[in-house]
Amino acid sequence: MPKLKPGIQEERNRIVRSCIRGNQERYGVSDDQLASRIGVVTRTVQNRRDRPENFTLKELQEANQILKFTPVQAASMILGRDLTARELKDFILS
């Protein structure tokens, strides 16, 4: 049986999860620290990371303070896709 391609929402969720997990690893931020920063309990952070569409804008903005998302990561999370080379070039040159 062939492997099914993930749906659009799952692709979007993967981008958000990878940005959050990657920056947690990069900056040594635990789930407890992230939860404290965004004002929720640790289990909520874990649930939201599993289903990123449940993050509020305020929570993502607070998470940015500790996870230090790059502009490209932030744009990718909002757009739900990786940016193209042309978009990156336009962003840098504008």
N, CA, C and O atoms as a CHARMM CRD file, in Angstrom:
* protein
*
  376
    1    1 MET  N      0.84500  -1.17400   0.00000 PROA 1      0.00000
    2    1 MET  CA     0.00000   0.00000   0.00000 PROA 1      0.00000
    3    1 MET  C      0.89800   1.24700   0.00000 PROA 1      0.00000
    4    1 MET  O      1.80800   1.35000   0.82200 PROA 1      0.00000
    5    2 PRO  N      0.65000   2.18100  -0.90500 PROA 2      0.00000
    6    2 PRO  CA     1.50200   3.37000  -0.98600 PROA 2      0.00000
    7    2 PRO  C      1.30600   4.29900   0.21500 PROA 2      0.00000
    8    2 PRO  O      0.22700   4.38100   0.80200 PROA 2      0.00000
    9    3 LYS  N      2.37800   4.98200   0.54700 PROA 3      0.00000
   10    3 LYS  CA     2.31700   5.93800   1.64600 PROA 3      0.00000
   11    3 LYS  C      1.55900   7.17800   1.17900 PROA 3      0.00000
   12    3 LYS  O      1.82000   7.70300   0.09700 PROA 3      0.00000
   13    4 LEU  N      0.62100   7.64100   2.00200 PROA 4      0.00000
   14    4 LEU  CA    -0.17100   8.80700   1.65200 PROA 4      0.00000
   15    4 LEU  C      0.61000  10.08500   1.91500 PROA 4      0.00000
   16    4 LEU  O      1.36600  10.17900   2.88100 PROA 4      0.00000
   17    5 LYS  N      0.41700  11.05500   1.05200 PROA 5      0.00000
   18    5 LYS  CA     1.03200  12.36100   1.22700 PROA 5      0.00000
   19    5 LYS  C      0.29100  13.08200   2.35500 PROA 5      0.00000
   20    5 LYS  O     -0.93800  13.04300   2.41400 PROA 5      0.00000
   21    6 PRO  N      1.04000  13.74100   3.25200 PROA 6      0.00000
   22    6 PRO  CA     0.35200  14.47500   4.33000 PROA 6      0.00000
   23    6 PRO  C     -0.51900  15.58800   3.76300 PROA 6      0.00000
   24    6 PRO  O     -0.21400  16.16000   2.71700 PROA 6      0.00000
   25    7 GLY  N     -1.59200  15.88500   4.45700 PROA 7      0.00000
   26    7 GLY  CA    -2.49700  16.94300   4.03000 PROA 7      0.00000
   27    7 GLY  C     -1.86600  18.31900   4.18400 PROA 7      0.00000
   28    7 GLY  O     -0.79800  18.45700   4.78100 PROA 7      0.00000
   29    8 ILE  N     -2.52200  19.32200   3.65100 PROA 8      0.00000
   30    8 ILE  CA    -2.01300  20.69100   3.68800 PROA 8      0.00000
   31    8 ILE  C     -1.81900  21.15400   5.13100 PROA 8      0.00000
   32    8 ILE  O     -0.78300  21.73200   5.46200 PROA 8      0.00000
   33    9 GLN  N     -2.80800  20.90400   5.99000 PROA 9      0.00000
   34    9 GLN  CA    -2.69900  21.35900   7.38100 PROA 9      0.00000
   35    9 GLN  C     -1.53900  20.66300   8.08700 PROA 9      0.00000
   36    9 GLN  O     -0.83800  21.28800   8.88400 PROA 9      0.00000
   37   10 GLU  N     -1.33200  19.39700   7.81000 PROA 10     0.00000
   38   10 GLU  CA    -0.20800  18.68200   8.43000 PROA 10     0.00000
   39   10 GLU  C      1.12600  19.24700   7.95400 PROA 10     0.00000
   40   10 GLU  O      2.06500  19.35000   8.74300 PROA 10     0.00000
   41   11 GLU  N      1.22400  19.60800   6.69900 PROA 11     0.00000
   42   11 GLU  CA     2.44600  20.23900   6.18600 PROA 11     0.00000
   43   11 GLU  C      2.70300  21.56100   6.91400 PROA 11     0.00000
   44   11 GLU  O      3.83200  21.85300   7.30800 PROA 11     0.00000
   45   12 ARG  N      1.65000  22.34900   7.08500 PROA 12     0.00000
   46   12 ARG  CA     1.77900  23.62500   7.80400 PROA 12     0.00000
   47   12 ARG  C      2.20100  23.39000   9.25100 PROA 12     0.00000
   48   12 ARG  O      3.06600  24.09200   9.77500 PROA 12     0.00000
   49   13 ASN  N      1.58700  22.40000   9.88900 PROA 13     0.00000
   50   13 ASN  CA     1.92700  22.08000  11.27700 PROA 13     0.00000
   51   13 ASN  C      3.38700  21.65700  11.40600 PROA 13     0.00000
   52   13 ASN  O      4.05000  22.00900  12.38100 PROA 13     0.00000
   53   14 ARG  N      3.88200  20.91700  10.44700 PROA 14     0.00000
   54   14 ARG  CA     5.27000  20.46200  10.48600 PROA 14     0.00000
   55   14 ARG  C      6.24600  21.63500  10.45000 PROA 14     0.00000
   56   14 ARG  O      7.28200  21.60500  11.11400 PROA 14     0.00000
   57   15 ILE  N      5.91800  22.65400   9.68400 PROA 15     0.00000
   58   15 ILE  CA     6.78600  23.83600   9.61300 PROA 15     0.00000
   59   15 ILE  C      6.84300  24.52100  10.97400 PROA 15     0.00000
   60   15 ILE  O      7.92300  24.86900  11.45200 PROA 15     0.00000
   61   16 VAL  N      5.69000  24.71400  11.59500 PROA 16     0.00000
   62   16 VAL  CA     5.65500  25.37100  12.90800 PROA 16     0.00000
   63   16 VAL  C      6.38900  24.52400  13.94100 PROA 16     0.00000
   64   16 VAL  O      7.19900  25.03800  14.71200 PROA 16     0.00000
   65   17 ARG  N      6.10000  23.21500  13.95100 PROA 17     0.00000
   66   17 ARG  CA     6.76900  22.32900  14.91400 PROA 17     0.00000
   67   17 ARG  C      8.27800  22.35100  14.74300 PROA 17     0.00000
   68   17 ARG  O      9.01200  22.38100  15.73100 PROA 17     0.00000
   69   18 SER  N      8.74700  22.33700  13.50900 PROA 18     0.00000
   70   18 SER  CA    10.19400  22.30900  13.28100 PROA 18     0.00000
   71   18 SER  C     10.85400  23.60700  13.73100 PROA 18     0.00000
   72   18 SER  O     11.96400  23.57800  14.26200 PROA 18     0.00000
   73   19 CYS  N     10.19800  24.73600  13.53100 PROA 19     0.00000
   74   19 CYS  CA    10.75300  26.01500  13.99200 PROA 19     0.00000
   75   19 CYS  C     10.82000  26.05500  15.51400 PROA 19     0.00000
   76   19 CYS  O     11.82900  26.46900  16.08600 PROA 19     0.00000
   77   20 ILE  N      9.74800  25.62400  16.16400 PROA 20     0.00000
   78   20 ILE  CA     9.72100  25.65300  17.62800 PROA 20     0.00000
   79   20 ILE  C     10.72200  24.66900  18.21200 PROA 20     0.00000
   80   20 ILE  O     11.54000  25.04300  19.05300 PROA 20     0.00000
   81   21 ARG  N     10.66600  23.41900  17.77600 PROA 21     0.00000
   82   21 ARG  CA    11.57600  22.40500  18.32500 PROA 21     0.00000
   83   21 ARG  C     13.03600  22.72500  18.02000 PROA 21     0.00000
   84   21 ARG  O     13.91000  22.56100  18.87200 PROA 21     0.00000
   85   22 GLY  N     13.28700  23.17800  16.81200 PROA 22     0.00000
   86   22 GLY  CA    14.65600  23.50200  16.42600 PROA 22     0.00000
   87   22 GLY  C     15.24000  24.61500  17.27800 PROA 22     0.00000
   88   22 GLY  O     16.38500  24.53100  17.72100 PROA 22     0.00000
   89   23 ASN  N     14.44700  25.66200  17.50700 PROA 23     0.00000
   90   23 ASN  CA    14.94200  26.76800  18.31300 PROA 23     0.00000
   91   23 ASN  C     15.00300  26.41300  19.79700 PROA 23     0.00000
   92   23 ASN  O     15.85500  26.92900  20.52100 PROA 23     0.00000
   93   24 GLN  N     14.11200  25.54300  20.25500 PROA 24     0.00000
   94   24 GLN  CA    14.22700  25.06600  21.63700 PROA 24     0.00000
   95   24 GLN  C     15.55700  24.33900  21.82100 PROA 24     0.00000
   96   24 GLN  O     16.25800  24.55400  22.81000 PROA 24     0.00000
   97   25 GLU  N     15.89000  23.50100  20.88700 PROA 25     0.00000
   98   25 GLU  CA    17.15100  22.76600  20.94500 PROA 25     0.00000
   99   25 GLU  C     18.33200  23.72700  20.81900 PROA 25     0.00000
  100   25 GLU  O     19.29600  23.63600  21.57900 PROA 25     0.00000
  101   26 ARG  N     18.25300  24.62100  19.88400 PROA 26     0.00000
  102   26 ARG  CA    19.35700  25.54800  19.61300 PROA 26     0.00000
  103   26 ARG  C     19.67800  26.43800  20.81300 PROA 26     0.00000
  104   26 ARG  O     20.84600  26.66700  21.12900 PROA 26     0.00000
  105   27 TYR  N     18.63900  26.93600  21.47800 PROA 27     0.00000
  106   27 TYR  CA    18.83800  27.85900  22.59100 PROA 27     0.00000
  107   27 TYR  C     18.70000  27.19300  23.96200 PROA 27     0.00000
  108   27 TYR  O     18.76800  27.87500  24.98500 PROA 27     0.00000
  109   28 GLY  N     18.50800  25.87700  23.99500 PROA 28     0.00000
  110   28 GLY  CA    18.41700  25.15400  25.26000 PROA 28     0.00000
  111   28 GLY  C     17.21300  25.54500  26.09600 PROA 28     0.00000
  112   28 GLY  O     17.31400  25.69100  27.31400 PROA 28     0.00000
  113   29 VAL  N     16.07000  25.71600  25.43800 PROA 29     0.00000
  114   29 VAL  CA    14.84500  26.12800  26.12400 PROA 29     0.00000
  115   29 VAL  C     13.97600  24.89700  26.36000 PROA 29     0.00000
  116   29 VAL  O     13.58600  24.21100  25.41500 PROA 29     0.00000
  117   30 SER  N     13.67500  24.62400  27.62900 PROA 30     0.00000
  118   30 SER  CA    12.82300  23.47300  27.95500 PROA 30     0.00000
  119   30 SER  C     11.35000  23.84000  27.77400 PROA 30     0.00000
  120   30 SER  O     10.99600  25.01300  27.65400 PROA 30     0.00000
  121   31 ASP  N     10.50800  22.81900  27.75800 PROA 31     0.00000
  122   31 ASP  CA     9.06400  23.05400  27.68500 PROA 31     0.00000
  123   31 ASP  C      8.60200  23.86300  28.89600 PROA 31     0.00000
  124   31 ASP  O      7.73000  24.72200  28.77200 PROA 31     0.00000
  125   32 ASP  N      9.18300  23.59300  30.06300 PROA 32     0.00000
  126   32 ASP  CA     8.81900  24.34000  31.27800 PROA 32     0.00000
  127   32 ASP  C      9.14200  25.82300  31.13500 PROA 32     0.00000
  128   32 ASP  O      8.33600  26.67500  31.50900 PROA 32     0.00000
  129   33 GLN  N     10.31500  26.13200  30.59800 PROA 33     0.00000
  130   33 GLN  CA    10.70900  27.52600  30.41800 PROA 33     0.00000
  131   33 GLN  C      9.80000  28.22500  29.41300 PROA 33     0.00000
  132   33 GLN  O      9.38500  29.36500  29.62000 PROA 33     0.00000
  133   34 LEU  N      9.49600  27.52300  28.32100 PROA 34     0.00000
  134   34 LEU  CA     8.61800  28.09800  27.29800 PROA 34     0.00000
  135   34 LEU  C      7.21900  28.33200  27.86700 PROA 34     0.00000
  136   34 LEU  O      6.60700  29.37100  27.62000 PROA 34     0.00000
  137   35 ALA  N      6.71900  27.36000  28.62900 PROA 35     0.00000
  138   35 ALA  CA     5.39300  27.48800  29.24000 PROA 35     0.00000
  139   35 ALA  C      5.33700  28.68800  30.17700 PROA 35     0.00000
  140   35 ALA  O      4.37200  29.45200  30.16800 PROA 35     0.00000
  141   36 SER  N      6.36800  28.84000  30.97500 PROA 36     0.00000
  142   36 SER  CA     6.42600  29.96500  31.91100 PROA 36     0.00000
  143   36 SER  C      6.40700  31.29000  31.16000 PROA 36     0.00000
  144   36 SER  O      5.73700  32.23600  31.57300 PROA 36     0.00000
  145   37 ARG  N      7.14400  31.35100  30.06100 PROA 37     0.00000
  146   37 ARG  CA     7.24000  32.59200  29.28200 PROA 37     0.00000
  147   37 ARG  C      5.91100  32.97400  28.63500 PROA 37     0.00000
  148   37 ARG  O      5.54500  34.14900  28.60800 PROA 37     0.00000
  149   38 ILE  N      5.18900  31.98100  28.11500 PROA 38     0.00000
  150   38 ILE  CA     3.93700  32.31100  27.41400 PROA 38     0.00000
  151   38 ILE  C      2.71400  32.25500  28.33300 PROA 38     0.00000
  152   38 ILE  O      1.59400  32.53000  27.90200 PROA 38     0.00000
  153   39 GLY  N      2.93600  31.89800  29.60500 PROA 39     0.00000
  154   39 GLY  CA     1.85800  31.95700  30.58800 PROA 39     0.00000
  155   39 GLY  C      0.87900  30.80300  30.57000 PROA 39     0.00000
  156   39 GLY  O     -0.31000  30.98400  30.82900 PROA 39     0.00000
  157   40 VAL  N      1.37900  29.61300  30.26500 PROA 40     0.00000
  158   40 VAL  CA     0.53700  28.41300  30.28500 PROA 40     0.00000
  159   40 VAL  C      1.28400  27.30500  31.01800 PROA 40     0.00000
  160   40 VAL  O      2.45100  27.47300  31.37200 PROA 40     0.00000
  161   41 VAL  N      0.62000  26.17600  31.24800 PROA 41     0.00000
  162   41 VAL  CA     1.28600  25.03600  31.88000 PROA 41     0.00000
  163   41 VAL  C      2.05100  24.24200  30.82500 PROA 41     0.00000
  164   41 VAL  O      1.78700  24.35600  29.62700 PROA 41     0.00000
  165   42 THR  N      2.99000  23.44500  31.28800 PROA 42     0.00000
  166   42 THR  CA     3.85800  22.68100  30.38800 PROA 42     0.00000
  167   42 THR  C      3.05700  21.78800  29.44500 PROA 42     0.00000
  168   42 THR  O      3.38000  21.69500  28.26100 PROA 42     0.00000
  169   43 ARG  N      2.03500  21.14300  29.94600 PROA 43     0.00000
  170   43 ARG  CA     1.23500  20.23200  29.11400 PROA 43     0.00000
  171   43 ARG  C      0.57100  20.99400  27.97000 PROA 43     0.00000
  172   43 ARG  O      0.40900  20.44600  26.87900 PROA 43     0.00000
  173   44 THR  N      0.19000  22.23000  28.19800 PROA 44     0.00000
  174   44 THR  CA    -0.41200  23.04400  27.13900 PROA 44     0.00000
  175   44 THR  C      0.59400  23.30200  26.02500 PROA 44     0.00000
  176   44 THR  O      0.24500  23.24300  24.84600 PROA 44     0.00000
  177   45 VAL  N      1.83500  23.58600  26.39000 PROA 45     0.00000
  178   45 VAL  CA     2.88400  23.78200  25.37400 PROA 45     0.00000
  179   45 VAL  C      3.03200  22.51600  24.53700 PROA 45     0.00000
  180   45 VAL  O      3.12700  22.58500  23.31200 PROA 45     0.00000
  181   46 GLN  N      3.05100  21.37000  25.19500 PROA 46     0.00000
  182   46 GLN  CA     3.19900  20.09800  24.47600 PROA 46     0.00000
  183   46 GLN  C      2.00100  19.84800  23.55600 PROA 46     0.00000
  184   46 GLN  O      2.16700  19.40700  22.41800 PROA 46     0.00000
  185   47 ASN  N      0.79900  20.13100  24.05300 PROA 47     0.00000
  186   47 ASN  CA    -0.40600  19.95300  23.22500 PROA 47     0.00000
  187   47 ASN  C     -0.40400  20.90300  22.02600 PROA 47     0.00000
  188   47 ASN  O     -0.74700  20.50900  20.91100 PROA 47     0.00000
  189   48 ARG  N     -0.01600  22.14700  22.26400 PROA 48     0.00000
  190   48 ARG  CA    -0.01600  23.12300  21.18000 PROA 48     0.00000
  191   48 ARG  C      1.05400  22.80100  20.15700 PROA 48     0.00000
  192   48 ARG  O      0.85800  23.03400  18.96400 PROA 48     0.00000
  193   49 ARG  N      2.17500  22.27100  20.59900 PROA 49     0.00000
  194   49 ARG  CA     3.22300  21.89700  19.64700 PROA 49     0.00000
  195   49 ARG  C      2.73900  20.73000  18.78300 PROA 49     0.00000
  196   49 ARG  O      3.06400  20.65300  17.59800 PROA 49     0.00000
  197   50 ASP  N      1.96800  19.83200  19.37500 PROA 50     0.00000
  198   50 ASP  CA     1.40800  18.72000  18.59900 PROA 50     0.00000
  199   50 ASP  C      0.35200  19.21600  17.60700 PROA 50     0.00000
  200   50 ASP  O      0.21500  18.67400  16.51100 PROA 50     0.00000
  201   51 ARG  N     -0.39200  20.25300  18.00600 PROA 51     0.00000
  202   51 ARG  CA    -1.42900  20.83700  17.14400 PROA 51     0.00000
  203   51 ARG  C     -1.20200  22.34900  17.09700 PROA 51     0.00000
  204   51 ARG  O     -1.91900  23.10900  17.74900 PROA 51     0.00000
  205   52 PRO  N     -0.19800  22.78500  16.31800 PROA 52     0.00000
  206   52 PRO  CA     0.19900  24.19500  16.31300 PROA 52     0.00000
  207   52 PRO  C     -0.88000  25.18000  15.90100 PROA 52     0.00000
  208   52 PRO  O     -0.77100  26.36800  16.20700 PROA 52     0.00000
  209   53 GLU  N     -1.90000  24.72900  15.22700 PROA 53     0.00000
  210   53 GLU  CA    -2.95900  25.66000  14.82900 PROA 53     0.00000
  211   53 GLU  C     -3.70600  26.21100  16.05000 PROA 53     0.00000
  212   53 GLU  O     -4.46800  27.17000  15.92600 PROA 53     0.00000
  213   54 ASN  N     -3.49400  25.61300  17.22000 PROA 54     0.00000
  214   54 ASN  CA    -4.14400  26.08000  18.44200 PROA 54     0.00000
  215   54 ASN  C     -3.35300  27.16900  19.17400 PROA 54     0.00000
  216   54 ASN  O     -3.85100  27.74000  20.14400 PROA 54     0.00000
  217   55 PHE  N     -2.12600  27.46500  18.72300 PROA 55     0.00000
  218   55 PHE  CA    -1.38100  28.57400  19.31000 PROA 55     0.00000
  219   55 PHE  C     -2.11500  29.87400  19.00500 PROA 55     0.00000
  220   55 PHE  O     -2.64500  30.06100  17.91000 PROA 55     0.00000
  221   56 THR  N     -2.13800  30.76300  19.98400 PROA 56     0.00000
  222   56 THR  CA    -2.67700  32.09500  19.72000 PROA 56     0.00000
  223   56 THR  C     -1.53300  32.96900  19.22200 PROA 56     0.00000
  224   56 THR  O     -0.36000  32.65200  19.41800 PROA 56     0.00000
  225   57 LEU  N     -1.88800  34.05600  18.58600 PROA 57     0.00000
  226   57 LEU  CA    -0.87100  34.98700  18.11000 PROA 57     0.00000
  227   57 LEU  C     -0.05600  35.52300  19.29000 PROA 57     0.00000
  228   57 LEU  O      1.16500  35.65100  19.19900 PROA 57     0.00000
  229   58 LYS  N     -0.72500  35.82800  20.37800 PROA 58     0.00000
  230   58 LYS  CA    -0.04300  36.33000  21.57000 PROA 58     0.00000
  231   58 LYS  C      0.97700  35.31100  22.07900 PROA 58     0.00000
  232   58 LYS  O      2.09400  35.67800  22.44500 PROA 58     0.00000
  233   59 GLU  N      0.59700  34.04000  22.10300 PROA 59     0.00000
  234   59 GLU  CA     1.52300  32.99900  22.56500 PROA 59     0.00000
  235   59 GLU  C      2.73400  32.89500  21.65000 PROA 59     0.00000
  236   59 GLU  O      3.86000  32.75900  22.12900 PROA 59     0.00000
  237   60 LEU  N      2.51900  32.95700  20.35100 PROA 60     0.00000
  238   60 LEU  CA     3.65300  32.90000  19.42300 PROA 60     0.00000
  239   60 LEU  C      4.54300  34.12700  19.56300 PROA 60     0.00000
  240   60 LEU  O      5.76500  34.02300  19.45500 PROA 60     0.00000
  241   61 GLN  N      3.94100  35.28700  19.80200 PROA 61     0.00000
  242   61 GLN  CA     4.73300  36.49400  20.00400 PROA 61     0.00000
  243   61 GLN  C      5.56000  36.40000  21.27900 PROA 61     0.00000
  244   61 GLN  O      6.71300  36.83000  21.29800 PROA 61     0.00000
  245   62 GLU  N      4.99200  35.84700  22.33500 PROA 62     0.00000
  246   62 GLU  CA     5.74200  35.64300  23.58100 PROA 62     0.00000
  247   62 GLU  C      6.83100  34.57500  23.38600 PROA 62     0.00000
  248   62 GLU  O      7.94500  34.71700  23.88900 PROA 62     0.00000
  249   63 ALA  N      6.49900  33.51500  22.65600 PROA 63     0.00000
  250   63 ALA  CA     7.48500  32.46800  22.38700 PROA 63     0.00000
  251   63 ALA  C      8.66900  33.03200  21.61800 PROA 63     0.00000
  252   63 ALA  O      9.80700  32.60700  21.81900 PROA 63     0.00000
  253   64 ASN  N      8.40100  33.98500  20.74100 PROA 64     0.00000
  254   64 ASN  CA     9.46800  34.60200  19.95900 PROA 64     0.00000
  255   64 ASN  C     10.50600  35.26900  20.85100 PROA 64     0.00000
  256   64 ASN  O     11.68600  35.30400  20.50200 PROA 64     0.00000
  257   65 GLN  N     10.08700  35.79800  21.99200 PROA 65     0.00000
  258   65 GLN  CA    11.01300  36.47800  22.89000 PROA 65     0.00000
  259   65 GLN  C     12.08000  35.52700  23.42900 PROA 65     0.00000
  260   65 GLN  O     13.21500  35.93900  23.67100 PROA 65     0.00000
  261   66 ILE  N     11.72300  34.26900  23.61400 PROA 66     0.00000
  262   66 ILE  CA    12.67200  33.30700  24.16200 PROA 66     0.00000
  263   66 ILE  C     13.28500  32.41100  23.08000 PROA 66     0.00000
  264   66 ILE  O     14.42000  31.95600  23.21900 PROA 66     0.00000
  265   67 LEU  N     12.53300  32.15900  22.00300 PROA 67     0.00000
  266   67 LEU  CA    13.02100  31.26200  20.95100 PROA 67     0.00000
  267   67 LEU  C     13.72100  31.99800  19.81000 PROA 67     0.00000
  268   67 LEU  O     14.38700  31.37000  18.98800 PROA 67     0.00000
  269   68 LYS  N     13.57800  33.30500  19.75500 PROA 68     0.00000
  270   68 LYS  CA    14.29000  34.15700  18.79700 PROA 68     0.00000
  271   68 LYS  C     14.13300  33.67000  17.34700 PROA 68     0.00000
  272   68 LYS  O     15.12000  33.37600  16.67100 PROA 68     0.00000
  273   69 PHE  N     12.88900  33.59000  16.88700 PROA 69     0.00000
  274   69 PHE  CA    12.63700  33.18300  15.50900 PROA 69     0.00000
  275   69 PHE  C     13.28500  34.16300  14.54500 PROA 69     0.00000
  276   69 PHE  O     13.26300  35.37300  14.77100 PROA 69     0.00000
  277   70 THR  N     13.85300  33.64700  13.48400 PROA 70     0.00000
  278   70 THR  CA    14.38400  34.52200  12.43300 PROA 70     0.00000
  279   70 THR  C     13.19600  35.06200  11.63700 PROA 70     0.00000
  280   70 THR  O     12.10600  34.49300  11.69900 PROA 70     0.00000
  281   71 PRO  N     13.39000  36.14600  10.89500 PROA 71     0.00000
  282   71 PRO  CA    12.29100  36.64700  10.05700 PROA 71     0.00000
  283   71 PRO  C     11.79400  35.58800   9.06300 PROA 71     0.00000
  284   71 PRO  O     10.59900  35.51400   8.77800 PROA 71     0.00000
  285   72 VAL  N     12.69700  34.78400   8.54800 PROA 72     0.00000
  286   72 VAL  CA    12.30300  33.73400   7.60000 PROA 72     0.00000
  287   72 VAL  C     11.45600  32.67600   8.30600 PROA 72     0.00000
  288   72 VAL  O     10.44900  32.22600   7.76000 PROA 72     0.00000
  289   73 GLN  N     11.85800  32.27200   9.52500 PROA 73     0.00000
  290   73 GLN  CA    11.05900  31.30200  10.27600 PROA 73     0.00000
  291   73 GLN  C      9.67400  31.86700  10.57800 PROA 73     0.00000
  292   73 GLN  O      8.66600  31.18300  10.40100 PROA 73     0.00000
  293   74 ALA  N      9.63100  33.10400  11.03100 PROA 74     0.00000
  294   74 ALA  CA     8.34400  33.72600  11.36800 PROA 74     0.00000
  295   74 ALA  C      7.43100  33.77600  10.14700 PROA 74     0.00000
  296   74 ALA  O      6.24700  33.44700  10.23300 PROA 74     0.00000
  297   75 ALA  N      7.98400  34.18400   9.02300 PROA 75     0.00000
  298   75 ALA  CA     7.18300  34.24200   7.79700 PROA 75     0.00000
  299   75 ALA  C      6.71600  32.85300   7.37900 PROA 75     0.00000
  300   75 ALA  O      5.56800  32.68300   6.96900 PROA 75     0.00000
  301   76 SER  N      7.58500  31.86900   7.47900 PROA 76     0.00000
  302   76 SER  CA     7.21900  30.49400   7.11600 PROA 76     0.00000
  303   76 SER  C      6.09300  29.96700   7.99900 PROA 76     0.00000
  304   76 SER  O      5.18600  29.28800   7.51800 PROA 76     0.00000
  305   77 MET  N      6.15400  30.28300   9.29800 PROA 77     0.00000
  306   77 MET  CA     5.11300  29.80500  10.21200 PROA 77     0.00000
  307   77 MET  C      3.77200  30.45500   9.88800 PROA 77     0.00000
  308   77 MET  O      2.73700  29.78800   9.91200 PROA 77     0.00000
  309   78 ILE  N      3.78300  31.74000   9.58900 PROA 78     0.00000
  310   78 ILE  CA     2.53400  32.43600   9.27700 PROA 78     0.00000
  311   78 ILE  C      1.98300  31.98800   7.92100 PROA 78     0.00000
  312   78 ILE  O      0.78100  31.76200   7.77900 PROA 78     0.00000
  313   79 LEU  N      2.86000  31.86300   6.93400 PROA 79     0.00000
  314   79 LEU  CA     2.41300  31.46600   5.59700 PROA 79     0.00000
  315   79 LEU  C      2.10300  29.97800   5.50500 PROA 79     0.00000
  316   79 LEU  O      1.33800  29.55600   4.63800 PROA 79     0.00000
  317   80 GLY  N      2.69300  29.18200   6.39200 PROA 80     0.00000
  318   80 GLY  CA     2.46100  27.73900   6.36800 PROA 80     0.00000
  319   80 GLY  C      3.20700  27.02700   5.25900 PROA 80     0.00000
  320   80 GLY  O      2.79500  25.96500   4.79100 PROA 80     0.00000
  321   81 ARG  N      4.31900  27.63300   4.84400 PROA 81     0.00000
  322   81 ARG  CA     5.13000  27.00600   3.79400 PROA 81     0.00000
  323   81 ARG  C      6.53500  27.58500   3.85100 PROA 81     0.00000
  324   81 ARG  O      6.76600  28.63400   4.45300 PROA 81     0.00000
  325   82 ASP  N      7.46200  26.88900   3.21800 PROA 82     0.00000
  326   82 ASP  CA     8.81300  27.41400   3.10500 PROA 82     0.00000
  327   82 ASP  C      8.80700  28.55500   2.09100 PROA 82     0.00000
  328   82 ASP  O      8.05900  28.52800   1.11400 PROA 82     0.00000
  329   83 LEU  N      9.63400  29.53900   2.33200 PROA 83     0.00000
  330   83 LEU  CA     9.74600  30.64200   1.38300 PROA 83     0.00000
  331   83 LEU  C     10.59300  30.21700   0.19300 PROA 83     0.00000
  332   83 LEU  O     11.52100  29.42200   0.33900 PROA 83     0.00000
  333   84 THR  N     10.28000  30.73900  -0.97100 PROA 84     0.00000
  334   84 THR  CA    11.05300  30.41800  -2.16500 PROA 84     0.00000
  335   84 THR  C     12.32700  31.26100  -2.19000 PROA 84     0.00000
  336   84 THR  O     12.44100  32.25200  -1.46900 PROA 84     0.00000
  337   85 ALA  N     13.26700  30.86300  -3.01600 PROA 85     0.00000
  338   85 ALA  CA    14.51700  31.61000  -3.15600 PROA 85     0.00000
  339   85 ALA  C     14.23400  33.03700  -3.62300 PROA 85     0.00000
  340   85 ALA  O     14.88000  33.97900  -3.16500 PROA 85     0.00000
  341   86 ARG  N     13.28800  33.19500  -4.51500 PROA 86     0.00000
  342   86 ARG  CA    12.94000  34.53000  -5.01100 PROA 86     0.00000
  343   86 ARG  C     12.36500  35.39500  -3.89000 PROA 86     0.00000
  344   86 ARG  O     12.70600  36.57200  -3.77300 PROA 86     0.00000
  345   87 GLU  N     11.49800  34.81500  -3.07200 PROA 87     0.00000
  346   87 GLU  CA    10.92300  35.56600  -1.96200 PROA 87     0.00000
  347   87 GLU  C     12.00800  35.98900  -0.97200 PROA 87     0.00000
  348   87 GLU  O     11.98500  37.10500  -0.45300 PROA 87     0.00000
  349   88 LEU  N     12.94800  35.09700  -0.72000 PROA 88     0.00000
  350   88 LEU  CA    14.05900  35.43100   0.17900 PROA 88     0.00000
  351   88 LEU  C     14.90300  36.55900  -0.40300 PROA 88     0.00000
  352   88 LEU  O     15.29300  37.48800   0.30400 PROA 88     0.00000
  353   89 LYS  N     15.17600  36.46600  -1.68800 PROA 89     0.00000
  354   89 LYS  CA    15.96600  37.49500  -2.36000 PROA 89     0.00000
  355   89 LYS  C     15.25600  38.84700  -2.29300 PROA 89     0.00000
  356   89 LYS  O     15.87500  39.86400  -1.97900 PROA 89     0.00000
  357   90 ASP  N     13.96200  38.85200  -2.59000 PROA 90     0.00000
  358   90 ASP  CA    13.17100  40.07900  -2.52800 PROA 90     0.00000
  359   90 ASP  C     13.14500  40.64400  -1.10900 PROA 90     0.00000
  360   90 ASP  O     13.20000  41.85900  -0.92200 PROA 90     0.00000
  361   91 PHE  N     13.06300  39.77600  -0.12400 PROA 91     0.00000
  362   91 PHE  CA    13.03400  40.21000   1.27700 PROA 91     0.00000
  363   91 PHE  C     14.35300  40.86500   1.65400 PROA 91     0.00000
  364   91 PHE  O     14.37400  41.91700   2.29400 PROA 91     0.00000
  365   92 ILE  N     15.43500  40.24900   1.25900 PROA 92     0.00000
  366   92 ILE  CA    16.76400  40.76600   1.60100 PROA 92     0.00000
  367   92 ILE  C     17.04200  42.09200   0.90200 PROA 92     0.00000
  368   92 ILE  O     17.61200  43.00500   1.49900 PROA 92     0.00000
  369   93 LEU  N     16.64100  42.19500  -0.35400 PROA 93     0.00000
  370   93 LEU  CA    16.95300  43.38600  -1.13200 PROA 93     0.00000
  371   93 LEU  C     15.99000  44.54900  -0.90400 PROA 93     0.00000
  372   93 LEU  O     16.27400  45.67600  -1.30900 PROA 93     0.00000
  373   94 SER  N     14.86900  44.29000  -0.26700 PROA 94     0.00000
  374   94 SER  CA    13.91300  45.39700  -0.08100 PROA 94     0.00000
  375   94 SER  C     14.10600  46.12300   1.22500 PROA 94     0.00000
  376   94 SER  O     13.37800  47.07200   1.51700 PROA 94     0.00000
